[in-house]
């Protein structure tokens, strides 16, 4: 890895999701604490980050944040140093990201991950590719057999994102947003302040015109956004990440 280790990088975890679509299966807490194989989903994600070599983690939390903090504490049991960025009101994914960035890693290059999905990523390779392409941001893409549920990401011949297609499109294999990002400070400057802002709908499409590099990861991917995938995760995640 070029002149840095992953331990040098802060990671921001977007962990404030309400989990509205999961209420029938899990109504007792924030989505990231939904039980998977007898453990909170978030434990698998943090295990992945710790095993990869990260040490500095900030959780952006909102809905029932006290439950997350009570369960995780300072993260030392996982070999992590965990901080919390609390939202007083819903800020959207991009608004929450900017708030956590300004509080804990302003002026730094940083990784960010969605708290309700896991993509197996060689983070050091993603970092090196980001530098090679002089990107303002890099997004890790997962390969799936059906992109219709997630929305499709189109990539140009130089490896940069060309377009984001809406959910509900054609049922076909392709690339989707894997929920793992590497941002330069200049990318965060694009996020408006003072209102709720969506990373997926408002900021990533803008970044696509300013040098958003696509890093294709062939590794496993799963999210828990809907009950069917939460059920699927029960056996897959302990097998993939470890029980």
Phi, psi and omega in degrees: 000134190290107171051030177197161171238161181297335177296340180281345188258134169285148174238127176258127181251120179279098190239027184258011184298142181283332181070035184303318183287349180261001188303326180295332182260329184209105184244008188261002183185186178292155186305323185293344178262007177304134184288133177226116180058032179085006180227156173296141178307319183302331181297326178292318180296314180293325175298318178299316181296316181295316180296328180287340177118358177288153177229328184260112183233132172243126177263124172272112188235154179215274182301121180049045181299330182299329179292322179294313182295321179295321181287316189265325184064225182269005176081002187296331180293341177258003182079023182241160170249107189253132172243166182233133173249109185267134174268127175283333177214158181301128182248356187078166184296318181286321178296319178295321179298313181296319180300313180294321178300311183295329182280326193235340181212035181304134178084359183253152166288140184209156171268155173218146179221147172289141182276353182247017177211159177226127173239130176286116186229133168280091190300325180294320177294322178297319178296314181298319179294322177302314179294317182301325183266001179049046185278151172282335175200155176230137179241133177275132181249139177257147176263124181232162183278341180215111184273356190298327182284332189257333193096144188256144177246126179259136184239139180275180186291345179263003177088015178254151181292129180259326186197149171248123178264146182291159173298157177086012179281207184293147177275092184207157176295156177169195184255139177230164174296118181272002175076022177232130187224156170229119187244140164273156178305326181298331179290322180292331179298341180283347183278118178296153177254161174086004178207169177287130184227133178267126176296315186290318186269330187250323189263313181300319176299324177292317178299330179302334178267359184238017176101055176265107183278146179255124176250113182276123178249124180277003185284179181292154179216137173205145170233171182237033184290335181229156184305323181298320180283329173298320178294319180296325182294337185303323179260327186288314185296313178301329179287318184284307188271328183116142183271000000 
